[in-house]
Amino acid sequence: MRRRLLLLVALAVLAAPAKASAHATLLDPSPEYRERLAAGPPSVVLTFDQAVMAFPDSIAVRSGEGRVLSGDAAGGADARVVLVPVRSLPRGAYTVRWHVLSSDGHPISGLYTFGVRVAAPPPTEAFGASGPTRTEDFVRWAYFVSLALVVGGLGFALLVLRGMPSALAGRLYKLIGLGIVATLEVGIIAFLLRAEGALQLPLGKLLYADLTPIANGTRLGTAFMAMTMGFVLVSVLVYFAWLLDRVVFLWPAFVLALGFSSGLSLSGHQAADRGSSWATQIADWIHLSAALLWVGGLVVLAVCVWPLARELRRDAFLRFSRLATLLIAALLGAGIYLSVVRLPSVSELWTADYGRVLLVKIALVTLALTWGAFHHFVGRPALVRDDASGWSARLGRTLIGEASVAMAILLLAAMLVDAKPPV
């Protein structure tokens, strides 16, 4: 009865329409977002969905070097329109930053880019936008960890346990649920941090900023929107699997989680930088998927199977050991290929920032592989010979150690995502 009530509440929440925001929304910018023009426009015109108050500095058009090339902004005959005259613009990329006062009293801000005879950069690379910060590295690492709990947890349940034994079903569902919630929430934080870096606004103003150019005009925004919607669907499938006690719902959830994780590969260096191709995007997705399954599987083995299902330890460890061998092979193969593509020469490993972070990551991967080899060639035979010996408890502690090293590898992967590879 309790589970059915929870289901009805969840469906009611999903069905309830969201309340529309009252502040003004930019409907029609001219030039348009990231538009490529044959000649510079005489003015920049912004049309909103309701009346707004303009100020002399409401619109600023800047060149790639930061020079202001616009005059004073003014309202048009229509109270919804704000325009600013622009000087003759030579060939180049330009940034439009704007802010107005909405009729409900909220200050609304935003930015976008356009180009004159050149392609416009994404808003995250507009003039004045800050680069990735250590905070963003940490948030991206948390995002990787949350994805590992979801993808690795689902993969372990289906490929290793081959079901959901009642002895550990509760904790495993909680672990996967925690991963889904964290994926959604941390994903929002990561998007807002990147938007804050582009708009350079304090949080109070960022809440009322126009994020459309970033959400729709960048690979990051497109991936964020798709992954958010995708993992909402994953959460529904996992919820039904728990509610109805039907493991079959976990299969589509697993496939969707793996598929939507590719959003990171389609929005990163392997998709956008010079030298990128469909092959680098697929290799990056394989590299990421193998890492998520491996790290998440280690966590499940250490915190779910070992303390709660003593009778499953031996079979689960042996099955995961076989799976991990395939995952490590895929991770190494894809990683070596991507390193060759990204680094012009071997010396870049110690002369470029990207290469130095990659070198530390390689060292940690080597440590993790050594740890895994110890488990495979020493722990595995001991577990097969005598599951009742003290080796079983010690192996659980060493699994936590290997999982910790794997988490550190994910942190370096997050730093690599934000680092700029050598040209």
N, C-alpha and C positions, 0 to 999 in steps of 0.2 A: 504493500500500500504506500509506504514511504517513497519508494523509488518511482511509482507511478505519479505521485504528487510532484516530485522533483521534475519529472518529464513534462508535466503540464505547465509548471512554472517556467521551465526553459523555453518551451514552445511559445508561451505568451510573451516572454521577453523578446524573442526573435521576431514575433509577428507585430509587436507594437511599433508604430511609426516613430521615427526620430523627430524631435522638435526642431523646426527650422530656426537657424540663427537669425537674429534681428538686424545685425549690422550690415553695412553695405558690402556688396560683392562686385569686383571688377568683371564686367561682362565682355567688353570689346576694346582691347588696346589697339592702337594704330601707331607704329607698325605692330604686327602681331608677335606673339612669343616666338623667338628664335627665327624670325622671318629673314630671308636673304633678299635684299633689295638691289636693284640695278643702279639706283642713285639715292643719295641721301634725302630724307623727307624734310619738308619745310617746317614741320611741327610734329610733336608727339601728342596724341589725343587719347584720353582715357575716358571710357563711358561706363558708368556704374548702374546698378539696378535700382538705385534710389538717390535722392538728393544728397549731396555732400558739400562740405565747406572746404574751399581750397585756400592755400597760403602761397606767398611768393616763392617759397622753396619747396612747394609740394611735389614738383617733378624735377629731377636732375638727370641730365643725359651726360655720361662721362665716356671718354675715349678709353682705349686699353691702357693708356698711361695714367689715367685718372683726371685728365683735364675736363672741366665743366664746359660743355658746348651748348648749353641751353640758357634762355633768359628767365624772366619771372613767369611763374605759372599764374593762370587766371581761370575763373569759371566761365563757361560758355552761356549762351542764351538759355540752354537747357541746364537746369541745376544739377543734373546727373553727369555733366560733362566737365572735364578739366583738361586744359591744353597748355602747351608751352612752346614758344618758337625755338627753332634749332638753327644753328649756323650751318653753312655748307659743310657737309661731312665727306671727307675723303674716304678712300677704300680702307676698311678696317672693321673691327668688332666694337660694339657699344653696349653700355649698361644703362638701363633706365631704373632709377630708384625713386619711389613715390611714397607719399603719405598724405592722407586727407582725414577730415573729421566726419564720421558717419552721423546721420541724423539722430541716432540714438545716443550720441555723445562719445562713442568709442573711436579712438584713433586707429585708422586702418593703414597698414603699410604693405609694401611688396617690392619686388624687383623682377626684371626679366632682361633678356639680351636680344639684340638683333645685329645683323651684319650688312655692310654695304659692299657688295661684290665679293664677300667672303662668307663662309659658314659661321654662324653665331655659336659661341661656346655655350655649354650648359650653364644654368644659373649658379651651380656650385663652383664654377670657375670664373664668375663675373668679377669685375674690378671691386676690390674691397672685401671679397669673400676670404675667410681664413681657411687654412688647410686643416687636415685632421689633427686632433689633439690626443694627449695621453688618455683623457677621459673617454674619447671615442674608441681608442684601442681597448680599454677595459670593457666598455659596453659591447663592443663587437665580440670580445672574448666570451662575455656572458651569453651573447646570442648563440655562439658556436656551442657552448656547453648545453644550453637549453635544447638546441636542435639535436645534440647527441643523445640527450635523455629521451627525446621523442623517437627519433629514427632508430637509435640503438636499442631502446626499450622494446619497440614494436618488432624490430628484427630479431631480437633475442627470444621474445615470446613465440614467434612464428617459426624461426629457423633452427633454434636451439632447443627450446622447451617443447616445441610442437604442440602448443596448447597453453592453457593458463591453469596450472595446478592450484587447487584451493589453498594449499599451504602458504603460498606466497602471492596469490592473486591480488589481495588487498594492497600490499605494499607496492607491487609492480604497477597496478593501476594508478596509485597515488604518485609514483615516480613519473610515469608517462604524463599524467595530468599536470603535475608541477612543470614538466618540460613544455607542455602546450601553453599554459598560462604565461610562463616566462618568455616563450617565443613571441607571443602576441604583445606583451607589455614591453619587453626589452626592444622589440622591433620598433615600436612607437617612439621610445626614447631615442634610439639610434637615428631615426628619421628626423626627429625634432632637433637633435644636436647638429645634424648636417644642415638643416634649414637655418638654424641659429647662426652657424658659421657663414652661410651665404648671405643672410639678411642683416647680420650684425645688429640684432635687436635684443634688448633685455626681455626676460620671460614675459613680463606683463604685456608688452606690445606684441611679442611673438604669438601670443594666444589669439590675437585678432589680425594677424598678418595673412596675406594672400599667399598660400603655399602651392597654388595651382601650377605655376611654372616648374616647381621642383617635383611635384607629384606626377605631372604629366609630361614634363619636358626633359627628364633625365632618366638614365637607365636605373639609377638608384630608386627614384620615385616609382617607376613602373614595377620594378621588382618588389618594392615594399608593398604596394597595393595588391599585387597578385599573391604574394606570400601570405599576407594578412588574411585575405579571403580564403586562400587555400587551407591554412591551418585552422581557421574557424570551422571549415568543413571536416577536417581531421578530428577536431574536438567533438563534433557531433557524432561521428562514427565511433570514436572511442567511448563516448558516453553511452551510446546504444549497446555497445559490446558489454560494458559493465552493467547497465540496467537490465538487459535481457539475458545476461550470462551466455552470450553467443560470440565465440571467438571469431566466427566468420566475418564479422564487421571489421576486425582488425586488419584483414588483408587489403581492402581498398584504402583503409587509413594509412597503411604502410606504403602502398604504391603512391598515394597522393603526397605523403610526407617526403618521400624520396624525390618525386617529380618537382614539387614546389621548392625544394632545397636548391634546385638548379638556378633559381633566381639570383643567388649569390654569384654563380659562375657566369651568368648572362649580364651581370652589371659590374664586374670587376675588371682587373687588368687584362685577363685573358679574353675579354670580349671587346674592350675599348681601345687598348694601346696598340701602337704600331707593331705589326707582326702577328696580331691576333687573327684567328680564323675559326671556322667551325670545329676544326680539330683541337685547337687549344681550349675552346669552350667545353667540348665533350671530355677532354682529358681532365680539366679542372673539376668538372662535375663528378667524374669517377674518383678523382683524388679526394674530394670533399666527402662523397658518399661512403667511401671505404673508411675514412677517418671517423666519421660519425658512428658508423656501425661498430667499429673497433672500440672506440672510447666508450660509447654508450653500453656496449656489451660487457666491458670490463666493470663498469659501475654496477650494472645489474648483478653480475656474478658476485661481486664483493659485498654489496649491501642488501641484496635480496636472497639469492640462493644460499650463500654460505651461512648466514645466521639463521635462516628460517626453514630451509629444506635440506636437512642433512642427508636424507635418502636420495636426493637428486644431485648431490655434489659431483659424484664421479662421472655420471653420464653427461651432465651439463658441461663440466670442465672439458671432457674429451670431445664433445661435439663443438664447443666453442673454439677449442684449440685447432680443430680442422678448418673451421670457418675463418679464424683469425689468420691462418696461413695464407688463404686466398686473398683476404682483405689487405694484408701487408704487401703481398706481391702486386696487387693493383695499385696500392698507395705509392709504392716505390717506383713502379713503372711510369705511372702518370707524373709523379713528382720530378723524376729525372728528365722526362721529355720537356716539361714546362720550364725547368731550370735551364736546359740547353736553349730553348726558344728565348727566354728572357735575358740571359746573360751573354753579352757579345763575346766575352773571353773569360777564361778561368780566373784571371787576375781580378775580375770584378767581385769575386767572392770576398776579397779582403780590402779592396780599394773603394767600393761603393757601399753606401748605407744599406741598400737593399740586399746586397751580397753578404754583408756582415750579419744581418739578421737571419738570412737564409743559412749561413754557416753555423750559427748557434742552433738553429732549428735542426739542421742535419746532425749535430752533435747529440741533441736530445733524442732524436729518432734512433740514433745508433745505440744510446743507452736503453731506450725502450725495447729495441730489438734484442739486445743482450739479455735484458730481463725476461722477455718473452721466450728466448731460447732456453734460459734456465728453467722456466716453467715447463717447456715442452720436453726437454731432454732429461731433466732431473725430477721435477715435481710430478709430471704426468706418470712416469713409470712407478714412482713411489706410491702415488694415489691408486694406481691399478693393483699393485701388490697388496696393499693393506690400507683400506679406507678407514679402518678403526684406529689407526695409529695416531700419534701426535702430529704427523705430517699434515693432516687435514686442516687443523687449526692454524698451523704456521703458514700454510699455503694461502689461507684467507687473508692473512696480514700482508703477505707479499703481493697479493692481487691489488690491495689498496695502494701499495707503493707504486705498482705499474700504472694504475689508473691516475695517480697523482702526476707522474711524469707525462702521461698522455694529455692531461689537462694543461700542463705547462707548454706542450707542443701546440695546443690550440691557441694559447695566448700569443705565441710567436707567429702563428698563422694569421691572427688578427692584426698584428703589427705589420706583417708583410702586405696585407690587403691595403693598408693605408700608406705604405711606403711606395715611393716612385721608382719603378725599375729603371736601369740604365737604358739610354736610347740605343 
